[in-house]
């Protein structure tokens, strides 16, 4: 089964928590993060 691609906007602490949930769901393929250089 292919996973739907997703792009995360933001790269701070909340984004990390979202990534944890997204990875556990196994429904999406995280393609990248958009955020400030100091966050990434």
mmCIF file as gemmi writes it, N, C-alpha and C atoms, coordinates in Angstrom:
data_model
loop_
_atom_site.group_PDB
_atom_site.id
_atom_site.type_symbol
_atom_site.label_atom_id
_atom_site.label_alt_id
_atom_site.label_comp_id
_atom_site.label_asym_id
_atom_site.label_entity_id
_atom_site.label_seq_id
_atom_site.pdbx_PDB_ins_code
_atom_site.Cartn_x
_atom_site.Cartn_y
_atom_site.Cartn_z
_atom_site.occupancy
_atom_site.B_iso_or_equiv
_atom_site.pdbx_formal_charge
_atom_site.auth_seq_id
_atom_site.auth_asym_id
_atom_site.pdbx_PDB_model_num
ATOM 1 N N . UNK Axp A 1 ? 0.849 -1.187 0 1 0 ? 1 A 1
ATOM 2 C CA . UNK Axp A 1 ? 0 0 0 1 0 ? 1 A 1
ATOM 3 C C . UNK Axp A 1 ? 0.889 1.242 0 1 0 ? 1 A 1
ATOM 4 N N . UNK Axp A 2 ? 0.623 2.174 -0.903 1 0 ? 2 A 1
ATOM 5 C CA . UNK Axp A 2 ? 1.442 3.385 -0.942 1 0 ? 2 A 1
ATOM 6 C C . UNK Axp A 2 ? 0.913 4.406 0.06 1 0 ? 2 A 1
ATOM 7 N N . UNK Axp A 3 ? 1.838 5.14 0.613 1 0 ? 3 A 1
ATOM 8 C CA . UNK Axp A 3 ? 1.489 6.154 1.608 1 0 ? 3 A 1
ATOM 9 C C . UNK Axp A 3 ? 1.319 7.506 0.93 1 0 ? 3 A 1
ATOM 10 N N . UNK Axp A 4 ? 0.338 8.248 1.366 1 0 ? 4 A 1
ATOM 11 C CA . UNK Axp A 4 ? 0.078 9.595 0.847 1 0 ? 4 A 1
ATOM 12 C C . UNK Axp A 4 ? 1.232 10.516 1.258 1 0 ? 4 A 1
ATOM 13 N N . UNK Axp A 5 ? 1.817 11.277 0.326 1 0 ? 5 A 1
ATOM 14 C CA . UNK Axp A 5 ? 2.905 12.189 0.691 1 0 ? 5 A 1
ATOM 15 C C . UNK Axp A 5 ? 2.381 13.364 1.509 1 0 ? 5 A 1
ATOM 16 N N . UNK Axp A 6 ? 3.2 13.821 2.441 1 0 ? 6 A 1
ATOM 17 C CA . UNK Axp A 6 ? 2.821 14.948 3.291 1 0 ? 6 A 1
ATOM 18 C C . UNK Axp A 6 ? 4.054 15.81 3.539 1 0 ? 6 A 1
ATOM 19 N N . UNK Axp A 7 ? 3.845 17.116 3.643 1 0 ? 7 A 1
ATOM 20 C CA . UNK Axp A 7 ? 4.9 18.078 3.929 1 0 ? 7 A 1
ATOM 21 C C . UNK Axp A 7 ? 4.557 18.734 5.262 1 0 ? 7 A 1
ATOM 22 N N . UNK Axp A 8 ? 5.502 18.769 6.172 1 0 ? 8 A 1
ATOM 23 C CA . UNK Axp A 8 ? 5.283 19.352 7.494 1 0 ? 8 A 1
ATOM 24 C C . UNK Axp A 8 ? 5.709 20.816 7.46 1 0 ? 8 A 1
ATOM 25 N N . UNK Axp A 9 ? 4.822 21.708 7.862 1 0 ? 9 A 1
ATOM 26 C CA . UNK Axp A 9 ? 5.128 23.136 7.937 1 0 ? 9 A 1
ATOM 27 C C . UNK Axp A 9 ? 5.502 23.45 9.376 1 0 ? 9 A 1
ATOM 28 N N . UNK Axp A 10 ? 6.737 23.897 9.559 1 0 ? 10 A 1
ATOM 29 C CA . UNK Axp A 10 ? 7.284 24.136 10.889 1 0 ? 10 A 1
ATOM 30 C C . UNK Axp A 10 ? 8.239 23.008 11.236 1 0 ? 10 A 1
ATOM 31 N N . UNK Axp A 11 ? 9.197 23.301 12.079 1 0 ? 11 A 1
ATOM 32 C CA . UNK Axp A 11 ? 10.181 22.282 12.427 1 0 ? 11 A 1
ATOM 33 C C . UNK Axp A 11 ? 10.547 22.346 13.905 1 0 ? 11 A 1
ATOM 34 N N . UNK Axp A 12 ? 9.672 22.93 14.69 1 0 ? 12 A 1
ATOM 35 C CA . UNK Axp A 12 ? 9.932 23.053 16.121 1 0 ? 12 A 1
ATOM 36 C C . UNK Axp A 12 ? 9.419 21.852 16.901 1 0 ? 12 A 1
ATOM 37 N N . UNK Axp A 13 ? 9.219 22.052 18.166 1 0 ? 13 A 1
ATOM 38 C CA . UNK Axp A 13 ? 8.793 20.98 19.055 1 0 ? 13 A 1
ATOM 39 C C . UNK Axp A 13 ? 7.442 20.392 18.695 1 0 ? 13 A 1
ATOM 40 N N . UNK Axp A 14 ? 6.495 21.233 18.306 1 0 ? 14 A 1
ATOM 41 C CA . UNK Axp A 14 ? 5.168 20.726 17.943 1 0 ? 14 A 1
ATOM 42 C C . UNK Axp A 14 ? 5.248 19.877 16.679 1 0 ? 14 A 1
ATOM 43 N N . UNK Axp A 15 ? 6.09 20.289 15.74 1 0 ? 15 A 1
ATOM 44 C CA . UNK Axp A 15 ? 6.269 19.504 14.512 1 0 ? 15 A 1
ATOM 45 C C . UNK Axp A 15 ? 6.823 18.125 14.845 1 0 ? 15 A 1
ATOM 46 N N . UNK Axp A 16 ? 7.752 18.055 15.791 1 0 ? 16 A 1
ATOM 47 C CA . UNK Axp A 16 ? 8.314 16.754 16.187 1 0 ? 16 A 1
ATOM 48 C C . UNK Axp A 16 ? 7.233 15.859 16.775 1 0 ? 16 A 1
ATOM 49 N N . UNK Axp A 17 ? 6.357 16.433 17.579 1 0 ? 17 A 1
ATOM 50 C CA . UNK Axp A 17 ? 5.254 15.651 18.147 1 0 ? 17 A 1
ATOM 51 C C . UNK Axp A 17 ? 4.318 15.171 17.042 1 0 ? 17 A 1
ATOM 52 N N . UNK Axp A 18 ? 4.046 16.034 16.074 1 0 ? 18 A 1
ATOM 53 C CA . UNK Axp A 18 ? 3.196 15.648 14.939 1 0 ? 18 A 1
ATOM 54 C C . UNK Axp A 18 ? 3.84 14.528 14.139 1 0 ? 18 A 1
ATOM 55 N N . UNK Axp A 19 ? 5.146 14.61 13.929 1 0 ? 19 A 1
ATOM 56 C CA . UNK Axp A 19 ? 5.86 13.57 13.19 1 0 ? 19 A 1
ATOM 57 C C . UNK Axp A 19 ? 5.725 12.23 13.898 1 0 ? 19 A 1
ATOM 58 N N . UNK Axp A 20 ? 5.838 12.22 15.216 1 0 ? 20 A 1
ATOM 59 C CA . UNK Axp A 20 ? 5.679 10.972 15.977 1 0 ? 20 A 1
ATOM 60 C C . UNK Axp A 20 ? 4.32 10.339 15.705 1 0 ? 20 A 1
ATOM 61 N N . UNK Axp A 21 ? 3.267 11.147 15.746 1 0 ? 21 A 1
ATOM 62 C CA . UNK Axp A 21 ? 1.912 10.636 15.514 1 0 ? 21 A 1
ATOM 63 C C . UNK Axp A 21 ? 1.752 10.165 14.069 1 0 ? 21 A 1
ATOM 64 N N . UNK Axp A 22 ? 2.237 10.959 13.129 1 0 ? 22 A 1
ATOM 65 C CA . UNK Axp A 22 ? 2.127 10.608 11.706 1 0 ? 22 A 1
ATOM 66 C C . UNK Axp A 22 ? 2.838 9.29 11.426 1 0 ? 22 A 1
ATOM 67 N N . UNK Axp A 23 ? 4.033 9.108 11.991 1 0 ? 23 A 1
ATOM 68 C CA . UNK Axp A 23 ? 4.775 7.864 11.773 1 0 ? 23 A 1
ATOM 69 C C . UNK Axp A 23 ? 4.061 6.668 12.393 1 0 ? 23 A 1
ATOM 70 N N . UNK Axp A 24 ? 3.435 6.845 13.537 1 0 ? 24 A 1
ATOM 71 C CA . UNK Axp A 24 ? 2.709 5.746 14.181 1 0 ? 24 A 1
ATOM 72 C C . UNK Axp A 24 ? 1.492 5.323 13.367 1 0 ? 24 A 1
ATOM 73 N N . UNK Axp A 25 ? 0.851 6.275 12.704 1 0 ? 25 A 1
ATOM 74 C CA . UNK Axp A 25 ? -0.341 5.983 11.909 1 0 ? 25 A 1
ATOM 75 C C . UNK Axp A 25 ? -0.024 5.178 10.648 1 0 ? 25 A 1
ATOM 76 N N . UNK Axp A 26 ? 1.195 5.331 10.128 1 0 ? 26 A 1
ATOM 77 C CA . UNK Axp A 26 ? 1.641 4.621 8.924 1 0 ? 26 A 1
ATOM 78 C C . UNK Axp A 26 ? 0.721 4.839 7.72 1 0 ? 26 A 1
ATOM 79 N N . UNK Axp A 27 ? 0.14 6.036 7.601 1 0 ? 27 A 1
ATOM 80 C CA . UNK Axp A 27 ? -0.731 6.376 6.47 1 0 ? 27 A 1
ATOM 81 C C . UNK Axp A 27 ? -0.076 7.358 5.521 1 0 ? 27 A 1
ATOM 82 N N . UNK Axp A 28 ? 0.933 8.083 6.001 1 0 ? 28 A 1
ATOM 83 C CA . UNK Axp A 28 ? 1.55 9.144 5.219 1 0 ? 28 A 1
ATOM 84 C C . UNK Axp A 28 ? 3.055 8.923 5.1 1 0 ? 28 A 1
ATOM 85 N N . UNK Axp A 29 ? 3.627 9.457 4.027 1 0 ? 29 A 1
ATOM 86 C CA . UNK Axp A 29 ? 5.078 9.464 3.832 1 0 ? 29 A 1
ATOM 87 C C . UNK Axp A 29 ? 5.538 10.911 3.956 1 0 ? 29 A 1
ATOM 88 N N . UNK Axp A 30 ? 6.269 11.221 5.005 1 0 ? 30 A 1
ATOM 89 C CA . UNK Axp A 30 ? 6.749 12.585 5.217 1 0 ? 30 A 1
ATOM 90 C C . UNK Axp A 30 ? 7.835 12.867 4.184 1 0 ? 30 A 1
ATOM 91 N N . UNK Axp A 31 ? 7.586 13.863 3.349 1 0 ? 31 A 1
ATOM 92 C CA . UNK Axp A 31 ? 8.505 14.202 2.261 1 0 ? 31 A 1
ATOM 93 C C . UNK Axp A 31 ? 9.463 15.32 2.636 1 0 ? 31 A 1
ATOM 94 N N . UNK Axp A 32 ? 9.145 16.071 3.685 1 0 ? 32 A 1
ATOM 95 C CA . UNK Axp A 32 ? 10.052 17.138 4.082 1 0 ? 32 A 1
ATOM 96 C C . UNK Axp A 32 ? 9.443 18.049 5.122 1 0 ? 32 A 1
ATOM 97 N N . UNK Axp A 33 ? 10.279 18.954 5.616 1 0 ? 33 A 1
ATOM 98 C CA . UNK Axp A 33 ? 9.88 19.955 6.597 1 0 ? 33 A 1
ATOM 99 C C . UNK Axp A 33 ? 10.159 21.336 6.014 1 0 ? 33 A 1
ATOM 100 N N . UNK Axp A 34 ? 9.284 22.276 6.3 1 0 ? 34 A 1
ATOM 101 C CA . UNK Axp A 34 ? 9.487 23.667 5.909 1 0 ? 34 A 1
ATOM 102 C C . UNK Axp A 34 ? 9.562 24.466 7.197 1 0 ? 34 A 1
ATOM 103 N N . UNK Axp A 35 ? 10.683 25.127 7.418 1 0 ? 35 A 1
ATOM 104 C CA . UNK Axp A 35 ? 10.829 25.913 8.63 1 0 ? 35 A 1
ATOM 105 C C . UNK Axp A 35 ? 12.079 26.769 8.562 1 0 ? 35 A 1
ATOM 106 N N . UNK Axp A 36 ? 12.309 27.499 9.611 1 0 ? 36 A 1
ATOM 107 C CA . UNK Axp A 36 ? 13.504 28.329 9.695 1 0 ? 36 A 1
ATOM 108 C C . UNK Axp A 36 ? 14.737 27.441 9.825 1 0 ? 36 A 1
ATOM 109 N N . UNK Axp A 37 ? 15.855 27.918 9.303 1 0 ? 37 A 1
ATOM 110 C CA . UNK Axp A 37 ? 17.093 27.132 9.333 1 0 ? 37 A 1
ATOM 111 C C . UNK Axp A 37 ? 17.467 26.728 10.759 1 0 ? 37 A 1
ATOM 112 N N . UNK Axp A 38 ? 17.246 27.593 11.73 1 0 ? 38 A 1
ATOM 113 C CA . UNK Axp A 38 ? 17.606 27.263 13.112 1 0 ? 38 A 1
ATOM 114 C C . UNK Axp A 38 ? 16.696 26.176 13.695 1 0 ? 38 A 1
ATOM 115 N N . UNK Axp A 39 ? 15.495 25.995 13.138 1 0 ? 39 A 1
ATOM 116 C CA . UNK Axp A 39 ? 14.58 24.953 13.609 1 0 ? 39 A 1
ATOM 117 C C . UNK Axp A 39 ? 14.923 23.593 13.017 1 0 ? 39 A 1
ATOM 118 N N . UNK Axp A 40 ? 15.341 23.604 11.757 1 0 ? 40 A 1
ATOM 119 C CA . UNK Axp A 40 ? 15.62 22.364 11.048 1 0 ? 40 A 1
ATOM 120 C C . UNK Axp A 40 ? 16.972 21.903 11.48 1 0 ? 40 A 1
